[in-house]
Amino acid sequence: MPREKGRKVVASNRKARHDYTILDTYEAGMQLTGTEVKSLRAGRASLVDAFAQVSNGEVFLHAMHIPEYTQGTWTNHEPRRIRKLLLNRTEIMKLAGKVREDGLTMVPLQVYFADGWAKVEIGLARGKRDYDKRQDLAKKDAQKEISRAIGRRGKGMD
């Protein structure tokens, strides 16, 4: 069987981009069991309320939900277990320093398969205030209205 090519997104955390300002992103591998990989390949995962944390020089992903594999037996995995993320030592030290000193958070943005390997995109994020969220929504609405007006004008409706 030929190896998969490209990027297949399994789950994305759209709420994270609304609640946080993403300052930097990192790609990390995940240490998974066989039934977790099979469940991910079926397109089943949820990143709601998930976060990453550095402890003992390693990065762990907490509260990510991968449902049990339906054809699994007694060897099935626990859906919300803590999963180890695979990053370079220098990346881990950089992340740990920024989280500790700047008060930032590590939030998973996407889970996907890149060339057959399960990956997670981690965002280094700062929480938004309510007025920041309102400002972003107003900007988005204004941009949408501009593109509509341009579209109408191009069609000769204006």
N, C-alpha and C positions, 0 to 999 in steps of 0.2 A: 504494500500500500504506500503510495507516495506521501511524503510529508506535506502538511498544510503550509500554505504561504499566505502572507498578509495578516491583517488584524481583524478579528471578529469580536465585537463588543458584546459582553454577556449582561452586564448591569452598569448603570451610571447613576451617580448621585447628583441629580439636578438641584436638589434643595441646598446642597453645600455651596453652590455658586451664588445662591440667593442669600444665604445666612452668613457667608464668609467672604472676605476679600482674599483671593488666592494670590500669594506673592511669588511662589516658586513651585515647580512640580518635579517629582522624581518617579522613575519607573522601578518597581521592585518585583522580584519573583516571590512566590508563596510556597511554603512548605505544606503540601496537601496530601491527604490519603487518597487511595484509588477511587473510593465511592464519591468523594468530594469532586474529583476531576470529572467523573461521569455525570454528576449532577450539574456541574458547570457547563459541560458540553451540551447538555439538554437545555441550556439557557435559563437555569433557575438559580437566582441569587438576589440578595437584597442588601443594600448598603445603608439603609435608613438607620440612624443613630450609631453608625460604626465610627471608630476612631483608632488611631495608631498611637503607641506609647513606647518610649525608650526605657528599657530596664536592663541593668547588668550588661551594658554595651551591645544589646540586641534590640531590634524593633519588633513589636508584636501588634497584630491587628485584633482589636476587641469588638465584639457585638456584631460582626458580619454574619448574616444568616444565609447558610447554604442548606437547603432542605435535604432530608435523607433521600438517598437514591431508592427509587421505587422497587427495582429488582434486587436491591441489596439484601443480605442475610443478617445474621447476628454480628457480622463484621462492619455494619454500617457506622457512620460517624455521628458525633453529636452536632446538631445544627449550628449552635452558637459558640463553639469552642474557640479558644484563643489560638490564633495562627501566627507562626513566625514568618517575618518578611525577610527576604534575602537581599541585602544591600552591601556595598563595599564598606570597609571599615571607615574610610575617610568621609563617606556620605553619612554614615551613622553619627560620627563625631560632630560633623557640621550641623546635622539636624538636632542633636542633643543640645548643642550650644545655643542654637537659636530658640529652641523651645524653652530652655531654662532661663536665658537672659532677656529675651524680647517678649516673653509671654505669648508665644504663638502656639497654634494647635496643628496637629497632623491629621488631615481628613482624607479618607479615600474618595477619589473622584470617579474612577472607573475600574471595572474588572473586565479583562479581555484576554483573548488568546493571541499571542504574537508568534507567528511561525510555529504554532503547535504548543507553545509554553504558556501556562497560566500566569498572567501578570496583573499587578494592581498599580494604578497611578495614584500616588500620594501627593496631596497638595499641602504646602506649608501655608497656613491661613491665619488671618486675624479676624475676629468676630466683628460683624457690622452692627452699627446702632440702627435704631428704627428709622431715623431721618436719612441715613445712608441708603437704606432699602427703598424708601419712598422716592429718593432722588434717582436711584437707578431705574425704578419703574417708570418715572416721568420721562427720563431720557429715552428709554426703550419705546414708550408710546409715541414720543415726538419723532423718533427715527422711523417708526412704522408709518406714521402719518405722512412724513416726507416721501417715503418710497411709494405710498399709495398715490400721492399727488403727482409724482413723476410718472407713474404708470398711466394715470388718467390723461395726463398731458400728452404722453406718447401715443395714446389711442385717439386723441382728438376729442376727448369728452369734456374738456375744460374750456 
